[in-house]
Amino acid sequence: MSAFTVRRCQILLASAEGQVTTTIAHNLRCTEQTVRNVIHAFHQESREMLGVMPPQASPEPQYPYLDTNA
């Protein structure tokens, strides 16, 4: 996970805890506009913005004869 994604998550968590924009910006050492942008983007894009992707199917085993479940 990138530092950029971690920062966005910190902003969203602080917002969910009820902290106001100015407090979040001060605590995370960013601008108030950055906080507003992150919150706005989350409402627009939700999980995609956080980089959370749905789990992908497991690939077929390369050597199925070694698979103990086969």
C-alpha positions as CSV (number, residue, x, y, z in Angstrom):
1,M,0.0,0.0,0.0
2,S,1.4,3.4,-1.0
3,A,2.0,6.3,1.4
4,F,-0.6,8.2,-0.6
5,T,-3.3,5.6,0.1
6,V,-2.3,5.4,3.7
7,R,-2.8,9.2,4.0
8,R,-6.2,9.1,2.4
9,C,-7.2,6.3,4.8
10,Q,-6.0,8.4,7.7
11,I,-8.1,11.4,6.6
12,L,-11.2,9.3,6.1
13,L,-10.8,7.6,9.5
14,A,-10.4,10.9,11.2
15,S,-13.5,12.2,9.4
16,A,-15.5,9.1,10.4
17,E,-14.4,9.7,14.0
18,G,-16.1,13.2,13.8
19,Q,-13.0,15.3,13.5
20,V,-13.4,18.5,11.6
21,T,-11.4,19.5,8.5
22,T,-9.2,21.9,10.3
23,T,-8.2,19.4,13.0
24,I,-7.5,16.7,10.5
25,A,-5.4,18.9,8.3
26,H,-3.4,20.1,11.4
27,N,-2.9,16.6,12.8
28,L,-1.8,15.1,9.4
29,R,0.1,18.2,8.3
30,C,-1.7,18.8,5.1
31,T,-4.0,21.5,3.8
32,E,-7.7,21.8,4.6
33,Q,-8.3,21.6,0.9
34,T,-6.5,18.3,0.7
35,V,-8.8,16.9,3.4
36,R,-11.9,18.2,1.6
37,N,-10.7,16.8,-1.7
38,V,-10.1,13.3,-0.2
39,I,-13.5,13.3,1.5
40,H,-15.3,14.5,-1.6
41,A,-13.5,11.9,-3.8
42,F,-14.4,9.2,-1.3
43,H,-18.1,10.1,-1.6
44,Q,-17.8,10.0,-5.4
45,E,-15.6,6.9,-5.9
46,S,-15.8,5.1,-2.5
47,R,-13.7,1.8,-2.5
48,E,-12.0,2.5,-5.8
49,M,-10.4,5.6,-4.4
50,L,-8.8,3.6,-1.5
51,G,-7.3,1.1,-3.9
52,V,-9.4,-1.7,-2.5
53,M,-10.1,-4.1,-5.2
54,P,-12.3,-7.2,-5.1
55,P,-10.4,-10.4,-4.5
56,Q,-9.3,-12.2,-7.7
57,A,-9.8,-15.8,-8.3
58,S,-6.8,-18.0,-7.5
59,P,-4.8,-19.0,-10.6
60,E,-4.7,-22.6,-11.7
61,P,-1.8,-24.4,-10.1
62,Q,1.2,-24.7,-12.4
63,Y,1.8,-28.3,-11.2
64,P,-1.7,-29.8,-10.4
65,Y,-0.2,-33.2,-9.6
66,L,1.5,-31.6,-6.6
67,D,-1.8,-30.2,-5.3
68,T,-2.6,-32.3,-2.2
69,N,-6.4,-31.7,-2.7
70,A,-6.4,-33.2,-6.2
